[in-house]
Amino acid sequence: MSRLFGSVRSRATLGATLVVAVALVAAGTALLLSLRANLTGEAGTRAERSAQAVASELAARTPLDKLSGLDAEDTPVQIVDEEGVLLAASEDLERISGTGTSEVTPAPAPSDEDDRDDPDDRDDDRDDRDDDSLDPGEIAPGASYTNGTATIDGDTEDYRFAAVEVETPDRGRLTVHAGAPLAAEHSAVGTALTAMLIGFPLLLGVVAAVTWLVTGRALRPVEGIRREMAAITASEDLRRRVPEPATHDEVARLARTTNATLAALEASVERQRAFVADASHELRSPIASLRTQLEVAAAHPELLDLDGAVEDTVRLQNLAADLLLLARLDTGERPAGTRVDLAALAREAAAGREGVTVEAEPVEVSGSRGQLSRVLGNLLDNAERHARERITVTVRREGGAAVVGVADDGEGVAEADRERIFERFVRLDAARSRDDGGAGLGLAIARDVAVRHGGTLTAGAAPAGGALFELRLPLAGADRGTPRA
């Protein structure tokens, strides 16, 4: 069962069918109840009219055996007095229920002597009755209704009975029970129920089929995306892309987002491959040089270049530290949220360097002191390699950001290279020597750290004609925003 409804298509079809089924059952029930109530009310109205007609004849002193309402074939009628004694009934009535009087044979008619009783005695009897709300010859307004059965000429049917009271001049308070058949109500309700029992399953089948087809058509591109993703995973070819439907719905947006993700993943993998290749190349040179020196020293100790071996070892150590820091930044390591005074940090980084002047005002930012110190150190190292005589470090507040500028009086950076120099292992032609140019990671590390702190690092032209690197960071307590990847 779980496998049968394990797909979105099956669950959507089942859900739509169940919702429609509940709606149809509710609507069908309401329709049947309304139809039954209307037809029952109509039968009650017919019964009341029959009872009112008989009551009118009684109010006009029509004898019981002359009442026209007792001759109707499909309308059973009973007339009872205040004591519940049956006085008259329809001629062909054989059995009745639901009127409160099951008798169908009238009581013996009173003798003429009884009929000639003193009118004063009848007046006294009327005076003794508790209810004097009706005058002689008056019919009570409204009627009471009950359901029951009646057998006429051997046919038993359900009836709706109406009871109407009338005050007769000669017989006192009488109650007329008249019925109307409910056969039409039963027939209509039965027909409607049969139509629903036949039509509802057919309609549910149509709903299920249409939902199955529509969801299948809607999910067909999703299956194509899944198959292509499975093929990409199996082949490890990130250059492939999933098919994008020509529609403008959610599936099309999913395909476009998936392709964008694949493109970003491809770029990330290519960047990692290039990083590994460049790192291997950069590591090969100091390792080969160090090995050569050690091999020469092993054969000829007097030729050992100890200073060169130490320099290569330090270079190798610094390169390994840079690679480790880049790996941590690539994994999304977040900087610590401590307060750092950039003015004090700039003075510490410039201490011991020749030709460096610091113009700083106290500005605090939130982040990692060690990483921000590394940024300033890398910027100063880069400036020292290119400056002729002077390097200027400025720290100022600008709006809601702290700005650190490192300017030199060297040749500057060409506008076409001002973004490329922040790429990893990139060294401009004028600084490609191993000793002067470094590994090409200093500026890349500086920008990555700046981005992780919610800031930016850009290259421009200094007022003195050299290069100007500006580090912008949000002030401590300001909204840092979402760092760029």
N, C-alpha and C positions, 0 to 999 in steps of 0.2 A: 504494500500500500504506500509506503514511504517513497519507493522508487517510482510508482505510478504518478504521484503528485510531487515529484522532486524537481520538476521544471517550472519556470515562471509561466510558460504557456498553459500547462495543466492547471496550476493554481489560479491563474487569471480566469480560465474557462469555468472552473468550479466555483470561484467566487461570484462571477457574473451570473451564473445559472442559479446559485443559491439566492442571491439578492432578488433576481427577477421572480423566482419561485415564491419567496416570502411576500413580495409585493402583489403577485397574482392571488395568492391565498387570502391576503388581507382584503384586497379589492373585491375578490369573489365573495368572501364572507359578508362584507358590507353590502354588496349588491343583492345577495340572497335575502339578507335581513330586511333591507329596504323594500325589496319586492314583496316579501311576505307581509310586512307591516302595511304597505299600501293596499294590497289585495284584501287583507283581513279588515282594514278600515273601510274599504268599499263594501264588503259583505255586511259589516255592521251597519253601515248607512242604509243599505237595502232592507235589512231586518228592522231597523228603527222605523223606516217609512211604512213597512207593513204593520208594525205594532201601532203606530200612530193612526193609521187608517181604521183599524179595528177599534181603537180607543175612541175615535171620533164617532163611530157608529154607536158604541155603548153610551157615550155622552148624550147622543140624540135619542135615547130610549129605544133603540132597535132591539127587538127580542133576540135572544141567543141563537135560536134556530134560524133566524133570518140574516145573520151576519155573513156578508160576502167574503170576508177574509178567511173563513173556515173552509172555503172551497178550493183554495189555491193548491195545486198539486206539489209544488216544490218548496212551499213555505209552511212548515209546521207551526201551528198556533195553539197556545194554551191560555185559558182565562181562569184565574184563581181569585178567591176573595181574600179578605184580610186574615182569615184563619188558615190560608193555604189550601183550602178545599177547591178541587177542580170543578169549575162550573161548565166549561165548554172546551172542546179541542177539535182539531182538524179531523175530517171524516176518516181519512185513510191512515191516520197516525197509529202505529202499532207499538212503538217503544220509543222512549226519549230519555235523555240524561243531560245534565248541565243546566237545567232551569230551576232546580231546587224542588221540583214536583215531578216525580216519575210516573204519575198516574196518567192514563190516556183515556179512561172512561169517566165521563162527567158524573157527578153526584145526581140523585133523583131531583127532578125539578120541584119546587115548592108548590103546595096545593093552592087552589083558588082562594080558599079561606085564609091561608097564610098571606096570599097576595093582598087580601082585603083587610089586612091588619090596620089598625088605627094609624093614620099618618102621624099623629102626635107621638105614637110609640117610636116610629122610625126617626122622628126628629130627636126624641130623647136618646135613641141609640147613637145618633150622630153627635149629640152633645157630650155623650160619655166617652167618645174616642179622644185619644190623646192628641192626635194630629188633626187640626182644623184648618190647615194651611190651604186646602183646596175647597172651592165652592162647588156645589152640585153642577155637573155638566162641564167641569174644568179638567183639563189634562195637565199632568205634571210636566214641567219643562225638562228636557234632557231624558236620558235613558242610561241604564246600567247594562254592561255587556259581559257575556260569558261564552265559553266554547263548550260544545258537547256533541252528542250524536243523536240521530233520529232515524227510525225505521218507518218508511212509508211504502205501502204495497210490497213489502218484502225487501226493499232496497235500503241498506243502512249506509249513511254518509255522515261526514262531519259537517257541523253547522256552527254559524256564529249567531248567538241569540241576543236579542235586545229586549229589555223589560221596561214597559211604560205603565205608569200608574194613572188611573182616571177615577174621578169622583162622580159616580152615577146618581141620578136623582132617586132611583128606586132600590138599588142594590148596594149602595155604599161604595167604599173604596175597593176597586178591583185592579188587578195587575194583569197586563197582557204580555205574554211571552211570544215573540215571533222570531223565526230563524231564517237565515239565508245560507245556502250551501257554500262550502269552502272548496268545492271540487275545482273551480277555476284557479284558486290560489295554489292548491296542491299540484295541479297540472303545470302551471306556469313555473313554480319553483322547481318541480321535477325536471321540466324541460331545460331550464337554465342550468341546473346542477349537472344534468347529463352533458350539455354542451361544454360546460367547464371541465368536466372530467375527461372529455375527449380533446378539447381544444388546448387546455393548459399543457399537457405533456408534449403536444405537437409544437406549441409555441416555445416551450423550454428547449426542445430539441433544436429548433431554429436558432434560438439565442446561443446555445452551446456551440452549434456549428459555426455561426457567424463569428463568435468570439474566438474560437479556435483558429479560424482562417485569418482573422484580422491580426491577432497577436502573433501568429506564425509569420505573417507578412512583415509585421513591425519588427520582429526579433530576428528576421533573416539576416540583416546586416550585422547584428551583434554576433551571430554565429560565424559570419565571415571574418569579423574582427578577431574572434577567438581562435579560429583556425590559423589565421595569419600570424597571430602572436605565438601560437604553439610552434609554427614552422620557424619563426624567428628565434625562439628559444632553442629549438633543436639544432638549427644551423649556426647560431651565434653570429649571424650576419645582421648587424645593427643598421646597415644601409637600407634594408627593406622597410616598407611602410604598409600599414593596414589600409584597406580600401575605404574611401570616404564616400558615403551616399550623397546623392545630388539633392537630398532634402535639407530642410533647415530646422530639423527637430533635435531632440535630445541625443538620439543615436549619432547624428552627424556631428554634433558638438563633441560627443564622446570620442569619435574617430579622430577628429582634429586634435583633441587634447592628447590622445594616445600617440599620434604621430609627433606632436610637439615633445612629448616625453621621450619618445624614441630618439628624436633628434638631439635632445639635451643629453640623453644617455650616451649616444654615439660620440658627441663632442667630449663628454667627460672621459669616456674610455680612451679616445684618441689623445686627449690631454694627458691622461695618466701614462699612456704608452710613451708619448714624447718625453714626459717627465722622467720615466724610468730610463729611457735611452740617453737623455741628456745627463742624468745623474750618473749613469754608468760611465759615460765618456769623461765627465769631470772627475770622477773618482779614479779613473784609470791612470791619469797623468801623475798625480802625486804618489800613488801607490807604486807605479813603475819607476819613478825617480827615486823613491825611498828604497825600493828593492835593489836598484842598480848601485846606489851608494853603499848599501850594506854588503852586497856581493863584492864590490871593489875593496871595501874595508876588510872583509874576511880574507881576501887574497893578499892585499897590500895595506896593512894597518896604517902605515905612514901616510897613505893617500886619503884617509877618512875625512870627509867634509862634514864635520860635526854641526856647524852652523846651518848648512844646507839641509841636513837630515832633520834638524829640529824645526826649521822653517817649513819643510814639507809635512812634518807631523802636525804642526800647528794648523797649517792650511787644511789638512785632512780632517782634523778635529773640528775646525770651524765649519767646514762643508757638511760634516755629519750632523752638527748641531742645527745648521740651517735646514737640512732635509728633514730632520725630526720635527722642527717647529712647523714647517710647511705641512707635514703629515697631520699634525695635531689641528692645524687650522682647517685643513680639508675635511676633517671628520666633524667639523662644526663645534669645536671647543669654544665655550663662551668665556669671555673675560671676567675676572673677579670684579665685584661692584664696590671697590674701595675708592676713596677720594684721593686724587693725585693732583699735586700742585705743579702745573706745567712749567711755571717760571723756575722753580727750584730744580725741576728735572732737567730743564735746558741748561742751567748753569752747571749741574753735575756732568752732563754729557760733554760740555765744552771745556771743562777743566782739563788742563794739561795739553790742549791742542793749540798750536801756534796760529796766529792770525785770525782767531775766532773772537768776535765780539757779540755780546748778548744784550739785547734791549727787551726787557720783559716786565710786564705787570702781573701781579698775582692773579692767576686764573685757575680754577679747580674744575677737573672733569672726573667722571666716574669710569673706572676700568682697572686694568692690570698694570701695575707700576712697572713690572719687569718687561712686559711687551711694549709699552709705550717708550720706555727707555731704549729698547732695542730699535724702535722706529727712529728716534732721534740720532742714535748712534750710526745707523745705516745711512741716514741722510747726511750726516757730517762726514762719514767715510767717503761717500760719493762726492761730496763737495771738495774734500781735500785732494781727491785724485784729479780734479779738473780746475781748481782755483789757481790763479796766478799768485795773488798775495793776500787777499782778504776774503773772509767768510762772515756773514752777518746772520745772526739768529734773532728773530723777533717773536715775541709772545704778546698777543693782544686779545681783547674781547670785541667781538663784532656781532651785534644783535644777540641771538641766543646761542652763539657758538664761540668756541675758543679757537683761535687761528695761530698756528705756529708756522713761521716762514723761515726757510734756510736758503740764503742767496749767496752766490759766489761771483767772482769777477772773471770767470773763465770764458770759453768760447760759447757756452750755452748749448741748448738742445734745439735742433731743427724742429720746426712745427710738425713735420711729417712723422717725427720719431717720438713725439711727446706722449703718446699712448703706448707705443711699442716697447719703450724702455721698461715698462712695468710688467712685461711678460717674463716668464721664468727662463733663465739661462740666455737672456738676450744681452749682448754686449755690442755697443756701437763700434764701427771700424777704428775709431781713434783710440779705443781702449780695449783691444782684444788680446793683449798680452796677458799671460797667466799672472804675472807679478803685479801689473798695474790695474788690470781690468777686473780682477776677481772672477767669481763663478757666474755672475749675472743673476744672483738671487736676492741681493740686498734690497733693491727697490720693489721687487715682487713681494717680498716678505713685509715690507713697510706698508704697501697698499693693502694687503690681506688683513694685517692687524688693524689698520684704520677702518676698513669695512666692518670687521667684527666688532668694533667699538661704535658702530653707527655713524661713522664719519667718512671723509673722502681724503684722497691724496692726489694732487694734480701737479703737473709740471708746466712752467711758463717761462717768461723772460724776466730777468732781474733788472732793476733800474740801472745797474752798472754795466749791463750788457751780457752778463752771464746767465746762469740758470737759476730759477726760483722755484722751489718746491714748497707748496702750501698744504699743511695738514689742518683739516677742520674737524673738530669734535664737538658734540653737544655738551653744554655746560652741565655740571653736576646738578642733579635734580630735574633737568629738562627731559622731555619725552624723547627717547633715543630712536624710536621707530623700529622698523624691521630692517636689519642689516641685509645688504645685498649679498647674494650667493657668489 
